[in-house]
Amino acid sequence: MLVRSAMATAGLAALTFFGAAGMASAKITQYECRFTQGQSRGGGWISEFLVVTDNDTTGEILAYDPVIKTFVGKPIPARRSAETKARVTFGWDVDIRVKDQSSRMTYTMSYFRNGQPAKMRAQPGGYDNTWTGEGTCKVSVR
């Protein structure tokens, strides 16, 4: 289970990392999302805080949250899996290793441009479990 203090640390680290990684000529869209606490969080697999950056110039997309911080330690590559006028959806995979067991957790996050809650989903490879959460995102373009 993830600790709440890790969420604050992850958020600050992500903002520092993404701020330093920006190029002057690049258009970078940053999604700073917060997902509500509750049963749907699946024991910490849906983090309270998520940052996704989308660099339109280089095509690089990065994701970072407390789960990524715990198992990888730095932002990881993500992909844009869908985009319409109404929403954009990103996906990424996190390799989870705990003691002698490992799994790949597949994540998707959809941001809705019309004000509907953002949706996040986590599904462990090889299992039927799926965890979901809803939240809000602050979007900034630099």
C-alpha positions in Angstrom: 0.0 0.0 0.0 1.3 3.5 -0.9 1.9 6.1 1.8 0.2 9.5 1.5 3.5 11.4 2.0 4.8 9.7 -1.1 2.0 11.4 -3.1 3.2 14.9 -2.1 6.8 14.0 -2.7 5.9 12.5 -6.1 4.0 15.6 -7.1 6.8 17.9 -6.2 9.4 15.7 -7.9 7.3 15.4 -11.1 6.8 19.1 -11.3 10.5 19.8 -10.8 11.4 17.1 -13.4 8.9 18.2 -16.0 9.7 21.8 -15.5 13.4 21.2 -16.1 12.8 18.9 -19.1 10.9 21.5 -21.1 12.5 22.9 -24.3 12.0 26.6 -25.2 10.4 25.8 -28.6 8.3 22.9 -27.5 4.6 23.1 -26.7 4.2 21.0 -23.6 0.7 20.1 -22.3 0.8 19.1 -18.6 -2.1 17.3 -16.9 -1.9 17.5 -13.1 -4.7 15.1 -11.9 -6.1 14.3 -8.5 -8.2 11.2 -8.0 -10.6 10.9 -5.1 -10.0 8.5 -2.2 -12.3 5.6 -1.7 -12.9 1.9 -2.4 -12.4 2.3 -6.1 -8.7 3.1 -5.6 -8.0 -0.6 -5.2 -5.7 -0.4 -2.2 -3.4 2.2 -3.7 -3.2 1.1 -7.4 -5.1 4.2 -8.4 -2.9 7.0 -7.0 -4.3 10.2 -5.5 -2.0 12.3 -7.7 -0.8 11.9 -11.4 1.2 14.1 -13.8 1.2 13.4 -17.5 3.2 15.6 -19.9 2.7 15.6 -23.6 5.4 17.3 -25.7 3.8 18.1 -29.1 7.2 18.9 -30.7 9.1 15.8 -29.8 6.2 13.4 -29.3 7.5 12.4 -25.9 4.8 11.6 -23.3 5.7 10.9 -19.7 3.6 9.8 -16.7 4.5 10.0 -13.0 2.6 9.1 -9.8 3.3 7.4 -6.5 3.0 3.9 -8.0 5.6 4.8 -10.7 7.8 6.4 -8.0 7.6 3.3 -5.8 8.4 0.7 -8.6 10.4 2.7 -11.1 11.7 5.8 -9.4 11.3 8.2 -12.2 8.8 9.3 -14.9 8.1 6.6 -17.5 7.1 6.8 -21.2 3.4 6.8 -21.9 1.4 6.8 -25.1 -1.6 8.7 -26.5 -4.1 5.9 -27.2 -7.0 8.0 -28.3 -7.9 11.7 -29.0 -11.1 13.4 -30.0 -12.5 16.9 -29.6 -14.1 15.6 -26.4 -11.3 13.7 -24.7 -7.7 12.5 -24.7 -6.6 9.1 -23.4 -3.1 8.1 -22.3 -1.8 4.7 -21.5 1.3 3.3 -19.8 2.6 0.1 -18.2 4.3 -0.4 -14.8 6.3 -3.5 -14.0 5.4 -4.4 -10.4 7.9 -6.5 -8.5 7.1 -7.5 -4.9 9.4 -10.1 -3.3 9.4 -13.1 -5.7 6.3 -12.1 -7.7 6.0 -9.8 -10.6 3.2 -8.4 -12.8 2.7 -5.7 -15.4 0.0 -3.2 -14.4 -1.6 -1.5 -17.4 -2.9 2.0 -16.8 -5.2 4.3 -18.8 -6.2 7.9 -18.0 -8.9 9.8 -19.9 -9.2 13.6 -19.6 -12.6 15.0 -20.8 -12.4 18.5 -22.2 -16.1 19.2 -21.4 -15.6 19.1 -17.6 -16.6 15.5 -16.9 -14.5 13.8 -14.3 -11.2 12.4 -15.5 -11.2 8.6 -15.4 -8.3 6.3 -14.5 -8.1 2.5 -14.8 -5.5 0.0 -13.7 -5.5 -3.7 -14.7 -2.8 -6.3 -13.7 -1.6 -8.5 -16.5 -2.9 -12.1 -16.3 -5.8 -11.2 -13.8 -9.4 -10.2 -14.2 -9.2 -7.4 -11.6 -9.7 -3.9 -12.7 -9.5 -0.8 -10.5 -11.0 2.6 -11.5 -11.1 6.1 -10.1 -12.5 9.5 -11.0 -11.0 12.9 -10.5 -10.1 16.3 -11.8 -7.2 17.5 -13.9 -5.6 21.0 -14.1 -4.2 21.4 -17.6 -1.5 23.9 -18.5 0.3 24.6 -21.8 3.8 26.0 -21.9 
